Amino acid sequence: QVQLVESGGGLVQAGGSLRLSCAAPGLTSRTYAVSWYRRAPGKEREFVVGINWSGNTIEYSDSVQGRFTISRDNAKNTVFLQMSNLKPEDTGIYYCAANVLTARYVVRSSGGYDYWGRGTQVTVSS
């Protein structure tokens, strides 16, 4: 089973920044879409942002639009999530997920993803 690996989480004050990475060392396909999800304490997992395999289609949730930026380096099989102007409500476990079958698109439903990481904790203090 292919496992994605997230890194870069941590504790930051409100207004600060973090950069998350999602590596896919075991994924042999180079054409896959990636999305980030997060689960806040006591809440369900929610879509944050997604990028298709070429990087020319990106979708952000309304809550992070203008503050978060997703990018990818296909040569390194890695996707990045730059998070700026962080707010306490951004606190949660952040997961990345990969989708090979519909790599040309961004699928917001978590059910559309084949591969997942174990998550990285992001905590934003007020």
PEQUI-V492197 format. One record per pair of residues at least 4 apart in sequence whose ideal C-beta (glycine too) atoms are under 8 Angstrom apart, sorted by the first residue. I is the first residue (numbers start at 1). J is the second residue. Records with the same first field share a line. If there is no record, write none. Layout:
# PEQUI-V492197
I=J ; J
This chain:
# PEQUI-V492197
1=115
2=24 ; 26 ; 27 ; 98 ; 114 ; 115
3=26 ; 115 ; 116 ; 117 ; 118
4=22 ; 23 ; 24 ; 27 ; 96 ; 97 ; 98 ; 115 ; 116 ; 117
5=22 ; 23 ; 24 ; 25 ; 117 ; 118
6=20 ; 21 ; 22 ; 94 ; 95 ; 96 ; 117 ; 118 ; 119 ; 120
7=20 ; 21 ; 23 ; 120
8=18 ; 19 ; 20 ; 21 ; 81 ; 120
9=18 ; 20 ; 94 ; 120 ; 121 ; 122
10=18 ; 121 ; 122 ; 123
11=123 ; 124 ; 125
12=16 ; 17 ; 18 ; 86 ; 122 ; 123 ; 124 ; 125
13=124 ; 125
14=86 ; 87 ; 88 ; 124 ; 125 ; 126
15=85 ; 86
16=86 ; 124
17=82 ; 83 ; 84 ; 85 ; 86
18=83 ; 86 ; 122
19=80 ; 81 ; 82 ; 83
20=36 ; 80 ; 81 ; 83 ; 94 ; 96 ; 120 ; 122
21=78 ; 79 ; 80 ; 81
22=34 ; 36 ; 78 ; 79 ; 80 ; 81 ; 96 ; 117
23=76 ; 77 ; 78
24=32 ; 34 ; 77 ; 78 ; 98 ; 115
25=77
27=32 ; 77 ; 98 ; 100 ; 115
29=100 ; 103
30=53 ; 74 ; 77
31=53 ; 100 ; 103
32=53 ; 98 ; 99 ; 100 ; 103
33=50 ; 51 ; 52 ; 53 ; 98 ; 99 ; 102 ; 103 ; 104 ; 105 ; 106 ; 107
34=50 ; 51 ; 70 ; 72 ; 79 ; 96 ; 97 ; 98 ; 99
35=47 ; 48 ; 49 ; 50 ; 51 ; 96 ; 97 ; 99 ; 106 ; 107 ; 108 ; 113
36=48 ; 49 ; 50 ; 70 ; 81 ; 94 ; 95 ; 96 ; 97
37=45 ; 46 ; 47 ; 48 ; 94 ; 95 ; 96 ; 97 ; 110
38=45 ; 46 ; 48 ; 90 ; 92 ; 93 ; 94 ; 95 ; 122
39=43 ; 44 ; 45 ; 46 ; 92 ; 93 ; 95 ; 119
40=46 ; 89 ; 91 ; 92
41=91 ; 92
43=92
45=95 ; 110
46=61
47=61 ; 108 ; 109 ; 110
48=60 ; 61 ; 63 ; 64 ; 68 ; 81 ; 94
49=58 ; 59 ; 60 ; 61 ; 64 ; 68 ; 70 ; 81
50=58 ; 59 ; 70 ; 106 ; 107 ; 108
51=55 ; 57 ; 58 ; 70 ; 71 ; 72 ; 79 ; 106
52=56 ; 57 ; 58 ; 103 ; 104 ; 105 ; 106
53=74 ; 103 ; 104
54=104
55=71 ; 72 ; 74
57=104 ; 105 ; 106
58=70 ; 106
59=106 ; 108
60=64 ; 65 ; 68 ; 70
61=65
63=89
64=68 ; 83 ; 90
67=83 ; 84 ; 85 ; 86
68=81 ; 82 ; 83 ; 84
69=81 ; 82 ; 84
70=79 ; 80 ; 81 ; 82
71=79 ; 80 ; 82
72=78 ; 79 ; 80
73=77 ; 78 ; 79 ; 80
79=96
81=94 ; 96
83=90 ; 122
86=90 ; 122 ; 124
87=124
88=124 ; 125 ; 126
89=124
90=122 ; 124
91=122 ; 123 ; 124
92=121 ; 122
93=119 ; 120 ; 121 ; 122
94=119 ; 120 ; 121 ; 122
95=116 ; 117 ; 118 ; 119
96=116 ; 117
97=110 ; 113 ; 114 ; 115 ; 116 ; 117
98=113 ; 114 ; 115 ; 116
99=103 ; 107 ; 112 ; 113 ; 114 ; 115
100=114 ; 115
101=114
102=107 ; 112
107=112 ; 113
108=112
